[in-house]
Amino acid sequence: MADGDNIPMENKTVADGDDRVTVEYKPNADAEAHGVDGATSVGKTPLTPVHQRRNSRIPILFERAAKSWWDPKFDTSILEEQHEKIFLPQTRKRFQYALCYIILSCIAWCVFFAVMQQTSYWIAFLSGCVILMVITASVLGFTFTRTYERYVMATSVFISIIVGLFCLMYFIYPHKDMSAVGAFTGSIEILLMMYTVIPLPLYMCVGIGVTYSIIFELLSDFITDMNDVYFIMARVLIHTCIHLIGVHIFIMSQVRRRSTFLKVGQSIMSHSDLEVEKSLKHQIIHSLMPPQVAAEVMKSHGQDDQKKEDEEHHNPKKTVAHQLNFRSFHMDQMDNVSILFADIVGFTKMSSNKTAEQLVSLLNDLFGRFDEICKKCGCEKISTLGDCYYCVSGCPEPREGHAICCVDMGLAMCKAIEEFDHDHNEEVDMRVGVHTGSVLCGLVGTRRFKFDVWSHDVTLANTMESTGKPGRVHISDQTLTFVKDRYEVDPGDDVQG
């Protein structure tokens, strides 16, 4: 059977003599808590065997619930810890309300015993109520401290036992100011408080509650005159019903609370994933085009979606074949735009003795440096064509000093390629051409589109670069009028354009 363990199946049967055991394999709960898909293959997900009959007999209380009914929890400690942390303020407030109720009850009983004074034992009952009120008030103050967070269950157990013991004081004195029916009603009240408002696990509620009921009934049988068999059977039946009702209320409360927690958590995670995807989409769009153009694209896309929804709303029975248009065609004419073209001199020689992976890695390093320079100098990258890099300034948003931005970038590119040669032991150089004029700019194409610029001035900037000298930045007369005396300029050859 060793080979059978590697079969990617969800269920399989193992035969061992006459005994046959059906085993179900399911993903480990901790793996699911970290986002591992339950449909992952056996080789990738840790698996835990669970007997199939047990799962079929015991219904699941809520999604991702553990199998124990006596202590409803999530099937992973991660979810359980987060649940306790999130609901701690609500649990604390509910417990504080219960303590306030006990204090108000003690005040009411103090007034009752002080006013009635029917027996000589009223002072003892009054003192007991005062002591219980002081202890409860102390516990109430303790719940407002940070230490309470570490002793939630211990505090709840303590107050449950104390309240139960003080209520059993009724049986100490032979002549009481309280009737047997009143004492029985108080015991029912205590049981319901443990199941509903005192934060205890179910097994502790049942343990303390059943113990209290047994002691109460035994004392009632031996001390009070309500020891008739019918009275005993009635009280036992009532206690049993109260415990069953309490268990039902407790379980349903846990189911609602944990189901709400899980659904809200899943909603928050979905919203977070949606925000991540939205941010990623915006990053991709902004990497393809300038921010202004990207904003127009997203705005037009939203308007198209709204228009489509309006058409479907007004014509619900009409079926229209919609073509998904990511953007509407838009073109701008921009004046006073500086265009920079830069080409790597010696690229052919550098690429002749390198593999494709090495060459792409070197270009990625070099163009990455150029991208940083482009951002610092206030230019807008247009594209790379092989070993050619070109960008603009003053487009798509007008900018003062656009020519200075392009010239500064050209000079920085020449310096950057010198550092590149030193870092990689290469012998390449840059040839840069800058021209200023008018351009048409916009998005081209419907698939794999990109932001681009066109005009005769763009062609002229490319010509200036291709006819220039390595290690120099070549500017036209139009560009020179914008930079004036900012740089040292040498006269160059005439370029036909």
N, C-alpha and C positions, 0 to 999 in steps of 0.2 A: 504493500500500500504506500510505499515511500514515493513512488512516481505519481500517485494520485493526488498528493498534496500540492503539486505544482499546476494542476488543471485549473484554469480560470473559471470556476463555477461558483454560483451563489449557494447551492445546496448539493449535498452528496450523502450517500448512505454507506456506512462502514459495516461490513458483516464480520461477526466474530462468533463462530459456531452457530448456536441457535438464537443468540441474542442479536437484535438489530437496533441500532440507535441512530436516529435522524438528527443531524447536526446542521445548524444554520451558521453561516459565516457572514458577519457584518463588519463594517469599518469600525475601528476603535473610536470611542466617543471623544477622547482627547484630540484625536486627529481631526474629527469633524469640527471641534470647537475652534481650531486654528484655520478653518476655511478649506479643509481637504474635502474634495467631492466624494460623496458616497459611492459614485459609480466608477471610481478609480480602480484600476486593475489590481489583482491580488499582489502582484510584485511590487506595487508602489505604496499600498496602504496597509498599515498594521491591522490584523484581523483578530477578532475575539470570538471564540465559539460560545454560542448561547443555545440552550436546549429549546427546541421549537415548541414543545408542549407547554412549557412554562409561559412563554410569550402568548400563546393562544388562550390560556386560562385567565391570566391576570390582565385586565384592561389597563391601558396607559392613561394616567390621570391627566397629563398635559404633554405638550410637545417637548421633547428632550427630557422627559421625566425619568428618574431612577425607578427601580422596580419595587422599592419598599413603600408600602402604604402607611406604615406606622411612623414614618418620618419623611413626608413628601419633600423631595429635593430634586435638583437638576442632576443629570447624569455626569456632569463634570464639575470639578472644584472651581474652575475658572468662572463658569456661569453662576454657581452658587455664591461665591465670594462677591461678585459684582451685584447680584441680587440683594444680598444682605447689606451691602454698602449703600445701594441706591435707596432701599426702603427703610434704612435705619432711622431717619428723621420721622417718618410716618409711624414706625413702630414705637419710637420714643414718645411721640405725642399721644398715641392711643393708650400707652401704659400710664402716662401722666394723667389722662382723663380718668382712668380706672382708679388711680390713687386718690384723685380729688373726690371721686364718688364715695370711696371708703371713708375719707375724712368727713364728708358731709353726713354720711350715715352715722358715724360715731358721734357727731354733734347732735344729731336728732335723737340718738339713744340716750345721750347724756341728759338732754332736756327731759326726755320721757322719764328716766329713773329719778331725776331730781324732783320732778313734779309729783309723780305717783307716790313714792315712798310707802308702798303697801306692806313691805316686810322689812325685817332688820338687816337684810342682805343688800339693800339698794346701794349702800355705799361701796360694797365690793364690785357690783356691776358697774357703777359709775366710774370707779377707779380703773376697772379693766378697759372701759371704753376710752378713757383719757389716755391710758398707756398705749393702746392700739393707735389712737389718733396721733400721738407723738412719734411713734415708730413709723407710721405711714408718712407723716410729714417729713421725717428725716430721709426716708427713701425717696420721696418726691424731690427733695433738694438734691439728693445724690444723682438723680437722673439728668440734671442740668450740667453735670461735669463731664469732662472727656473720659474719665476713668470708667464711667458707666458703659461705654462702648465695648470694653473688654469683659464686662461682667453682666451682660444682659440676661443670660439664662440663670445665673446664680442669684441675681436680684429677684427675678420672677419666682424662682423656687422658694426663696426666703420669704417673700411677702405672702405667697400662697399658703405656706405652712403656718406662718404667724396668724393669718386671718382664720385659718381652719382651727387652730388651737384655741384662739380666743372665743370662737363660736361654740366650741365644746365645753367652755366654762359653764354653760347652762346646766350641765348635769352634776356640777359639784355640790350645789346647795339643794336641800330637799324642798323648800318652799321658795318658789321663784316669782318674780314680777312678770315673767314672760311665759306665755302658754306654750304647750308642746307644739301646737300648730304653727305658732310664730317661729319657734326654733327650727322646725322642719322647713318652713319657707326660707329662712336664712341660709340653711344648708343648700337648698336648690339654687339660691342666688349666688352662692360662692362657686358652685360647680359651673354655672353658666359663665361667670366671670373668667374662670380659668380657661374655658374653651374659646372665648370670644375676644377678650380685651387684654388679658395677661399674656405677654409673648413667651410662650412655651412650646417646645416641640410636642407633637401629638402623643408620643409614648410617655412623656412626662405628665401631660394633662390626664391621660388615662390612668397612669400609675398613682399619682397623687389623688385624683378624684375618686377612683375606686377604693383606695385605702381609707379616705375620709368617709365615704359612704358606709363602708363596713363598720368602722369604729362608731359612727353615728348610730347605726341600726343596733349594734350590740349594746351600746349604752342606753338606747331607748328601750330595748327589751328588758334590761335588768333594773333600770332605775325608775323609769316612768310607769304610769299605770296604763299606757297604751300598748300593752303587750298581748292583746288579743290576736289570734292567728290571722283574722281577716285584716286587722290593722297592719300587721307585719307584712302580709302578702301585698297589700296595697302600696305600702311604702317602698318595698323592694321593687315592685313593678314601676312605680314612679321614678325611682332612682335609675333603674335600667333605661327607661325611656329618655330621661334627661341626659344620660351618658350617650345614648345613640343619637339623640338630636345634636348634642355638643360635638360628637365626632363628625356628623354630617356637615354641620356649620363650619367646623374647622377645615375639613377637606375641601369643601366648595370655596371657602375663602382663599385657601392656598392655590387652588386651581385658577381662580379668577386673577389673583395677584400675579402669579408666575406666568400665566398666559399673556396678561397685559404687558408684563415686563419684557417677555420674549418678543412680542409683536412690535412694541415700541423700539426695542433694540434693533430688530431687523429693519424697521422703518428708518431709524437713524443711520444704520450702516448703508442702506440703499441710497439714502440721501447723500451720505458722504461719498459713496462710489460715484453717484451722479455728478457731484461737484468736482470730483477728481477727473472724470471723463470730460466734463465741460471745460475745466481748466486745461486739460491736455488738448482738446479741440482748439481752444483759443491760442495755445502756444504754437500748434501746428500752423494755424492760419496766419499768425503774426510772423512766423518764420518764412512764410511764402510771400508775404507782401507787407508794405508799410502799415503802421497802425491806423492811419486815416482811411486807407483803402479797405483794410480789414473791417473797420467799423461800418463802412458803407455796405460791404458785402453782407455782414451779419444783419444789418438793418433791412436790406432788400430781401434777404432770405426770410426774415420774420414777416415782412409784409406779404410775401408770396404765400406763406403758410396761412396767414390770416385770410387772404383772399380766397384760398382754396376751401377753408372751413366755411366761409360765408356762402360760397357757391353750393357746397354740400348741404348747408342749412336751408337755403332757399329752394333748392331743387333736390330733395331727398330721394325721389324716385328716378331721377335722371342719372344715368351712369356715364361719367365723362372720363376719358382716358387722359390722365394728367402726366405730363412729362416733368421730371424733377429738374428744375433749373436752380442751380446753386446761386446764381447771381444774374443780374440784368446787365446788358452790355452798356458800358460807360467809358467815355474817353475824354481826357482833359488836355488842353493846350496850355503849356507853362512857358513863360518867358524868364529870362535871367536865370538859367539853369547851367551849372557847370558839370561837364561830363569828364570822367577820368577813365582811361584805358591803361592797363598795365600788363606787360608780357614778360615771361621768364626767359631770359637770354641764356642759352646753354642747356635748355631743357632736353633737347634731343640727345645730347651727349650724356647727360645724367641718366636718362632712361634706358640707354643702350646696354648698360651693364647691371641692371637690376630686374628683379622679378616684378610681376604685376602687384603683388602684395606689398613689397617694399616701396614701390613707386607711389602707390595709393597712400601709404602711411606717411611718406614724405610730403606729398601734396596736402594731405589733411593737416599736418603740422603747420605748413607754410600758410595755407589759406586760413587756418584758425588764427594765426597771428594777424593776418590782414583783416579778418573780421573784427578783432578787438580794436585795431587801429581805426577801422571804419566807424565803429561805434563812438570812440573817443573823439574823433575829428568831426563828428556831426554829418557824416555822409550816409547815403542809403545804398546798400548793396543791391545790384541788379541781378548779376549772374556771374558764373564762371564758364568759360568756354575752353576746355582743355587746360592749357597753362595760362590762359588769359583771364584777367580779373577786371571787371569794370563796375563802376558805381557812379552815382550822381549826388549833387547837393543842390538844394533849392527845389526839390521835387520829391514827392507830390505836394509838400507844404513849402510855401515860399520862405526863404531864409536869407537874412542879411549876412554878408560875408561868405556866400556860397563858394566863390572862387578861392578864397583863402583856405576854406575847409579842404577843397580838393588838392590844392598845392601842398598844404601841410601833410595830407595823407600820402601824396606821392613821395615826399621827402622821407616820411616815416617808413614807407615801404622799402625804399632803398637801404635805409639803416637796418630794417628788420631782416632783409635778405642777407646782409653781411653777417648778422648774428646767426642766421640759419646756416650759412656756409661754415662758420666757426663751430657750431654745435654738431653738424653732421659731416664735416670734412668734405664739403662740396665746393664747386667752383661755378656758381650760377650768379646771374645779376638781373637787375630789373631795368626795364625800359618803359617809361611812363609818358603819357600824353594827356594834356588837359585843354579843353576848349569850352567856351561859354556861348550859349545861344538859346534857341527855343526848341522845345521838344513836344511831342505828343506822348502821353503816358496813359496806361490802362492795363487791364487784364486781357490776355490773349488766350483764345481757345476755350473749349467747354470741358475738356478732360486734360488732367495734368497741366492746368493753366498756370501762368505765372505773370507777375507784374513786370512790364517792360517799357522801354522808351524808344521812340523812332523820330528821326528827322535827318535832314542833311547835316546838321551840326553834330549829330552822333557819329555819322560816317566820317566827318572831318576829324573828330577827336581820335577815332580809330586810326586814321591815316597818319596823324601826328605821332602816334605811338609807334606805328610800324616803320616809319621812316626816321625814327630818332636814334639816339646813341645810348648804349648801355650805361647805367648808373646815373642818368640825368632825367630831370623832369622837364618836359617840353610843353610850353604854354603858347597859346595863340595871342594875336594882338587884342582880341576881344577880352580874353582873360587878363591880359596885362593891364587893361584900363581899370579893372576892379582891384587888383593887388597893388598897383602903383609902385611906390618905392619900398615896399615891405621886404622884398627879397633882392639878392644880387642876381641880376639877369644879364646873360650874354646873348648877343644876336645870333640867330640860327638861320638855317637854310629856309628858303621859301617853299611852301607846300601848296600845291594846286588843290583848290577846293571850291 
